[in-house]
Amino acid sequence: MGFPRPTKQWPITSLEYKGSLEWSIYRSFLPEILLQLELNIKKFNFKEGKYFLIRIEDYLVLFKVTEVWNDVIKLQFRCLETQGTSCHNLEVAKIDDYFDFAFNNYKIENKSRYFNSHIFHILQPVTALNLNVYSKSEGVFAGVLDTPNTLRLLQPTFFKVLVWFLLEKLDINILVKFANNIPLSQEIIKLYWEKFPLKWLLHLKATKGITLTKYAEESLILIAISIYCCVFNSSIYDDPVMSSDQIYTSYKGKLISYNLELKDWLKKHLILWKFSLKAFRYTTKIVYEQFVLNDLNNYEDVLAKIEDCDRNWLITVELNSLSGKESRDLHENFLKKHLSVYMLGQKKEDKSLFFRIFKITKTQGYVGELNGEVIKSIWANLNFELLYLANDDDERYSIQAHELLLRNLITQAADPPLGYPVYTVPAQISNEAGNYI
């Protein structure tokens, strides 16, 4: 069935392992978790070799007590994936039910049930922790960004956001310089000049106390029209409404314009391209919220919404679509707990759009002690688990669920390559006066 393994698991505890793009979210949790474990240390019986599990909303953290000293307790954390298989979700649902039974004023429907119905489960609830961590919410754009009325809001809203960027973020002298040699015909310029939100520009100038010369103002309008035509593939013949697929393409930073000269001009001026990308992402979020909340009644509301996006949000794409600087910025933001995060993604199956929002909130995390012998027995026979206890269906090779033993989750937390934790890291907490020596 297996082969000999050391009695003590995780013999090397000084290494940090990042197995997924979600690692930075978990890393942002750890200081808060360690602080709360220290504050509630008297509720635990921390002894070397014991295993514990923490459930925080959609997140699962398994940790082992590796060393106990007079003043320090050393721990090893294993963080598990949030988007799991059906077997993963089945075991997680059982954990949630058990913690609800223990901590959330569970109402016993049958008065004759005086005993714990989870008595044979390997998890034993210990305590609840109050944590200040990133809370995640999700939603879909089906029926919102794919409706004609909402799609028609994109162009005028984008115009307003873009003008705010050009006026707020760009030096006037540079603005005038960029307006030279724009590859747009006079017919297109004249057509979209009439669509330009001039009243919005006047409102921004009055609100911000900005004075522009006539030439500078005309340069700003010309640049805004050029970017608008490039982003929405607008021409003298057509100002097309985007499809949801085109929205996601533009959101990722790919220009859909057929005017190659105009695309080259925008890419050549990198700062303008960055403004156009940010403006489009802000627009997507604002248009969705307008559809849901209907809270933009005047220019002051629109301005407040744009400034809120710029000041309090990091608006980006789904984790799996990130690369380069955007990925580094996102991880750094999670680690510093600086801004709320808004992510837009697209499902591979039906190309529908969805979003995820991460905001710092106070929430409860539940801690339970796991049966160490069960964990060690599963880890000692991983080849048996993976060969004979894997599914043979649509989720082929995923580990079969076991609601009492948590086989799927424990196998995930094993050492790579057979296990696949999202994030592994050693840590330590203070042991006040050596309570458990």
C-alpha angles and dihedrals in degrees: 000000000000147000131256117284129183114271091233113063125211095026091175110060103161098080130094117213127193111194102165143022088255091070094099092057090055091043089057089055097054102077089051092046093049091049092051092046089055093048091049097037094124090064092062132070096215109191130157112276098022121133128213136184127211122199116198112173103290094352130095125197123183118191137179129209102234102173136011120198135169093267106013138051115199119210137186117213128207116189119199133213119272098209102058139160124275089266090053090050092048092057092043090053089054090051090051091050091051094050090046088052090052104039114015104068092266110205114222107222094193110057091205092066102097096146132075107266089202095056094125095047117115090228120083114189113232111172147325122250127207106226134183101212144132110293117203128215128176138201143166132236095217108131092013116063092025096059119097095232093054094042090055089059091063098076100049092040092049090051090055095046092046093051089051090053094048093047098040103036107029129075112240094231091054089046091057091047093053091054092071121102098004108173097230127119120240090242092060093044091051092047096051094037085072090053094050112114097241094165089056091053091050090049092052092048091051094045095047096037092237122159120201130186116236091253093050091049092050090049091053092050091047093051092046091051092048093051091044092053091047095049097044097033089238123173140169089272101045144015097195126204111237124243119227089254091054090048091058092045091054091042089059090053102260115134115226096195118125090208099099094185091054092048091050090049092052094045090048090059097056096183091057091048090052091049091050091051094048091045091053092049092048088048093054092053094043094049092050092049091047090054092049102036103022089209103141105098102149144003092277090059092049092049092048090051093050093048091048090054091049097044105036108023140068103205113196146134130280116292095250091055096052125105140161120355095358090057092049092047092051094049091046090050092052092048093050094039086224108143139012111256129227117190129187121199141168126227115234094217102059103002090240118153125241136173138211125204124199118193131169107249139155110256141157124257120195124218126201135174117239128214102257095201092059091050093049092047092052093046091048090058104038092135089057091047094050097042102041108017099051124111122258099204139073088318094051116184094015111131116258113252124246113186095202100040097034088220095168096051095043092050089052090054094054123107116285138283092039091033123049113202116174093223135004124189140155120234141164140213133200116267104212109226092334095284095179104039 
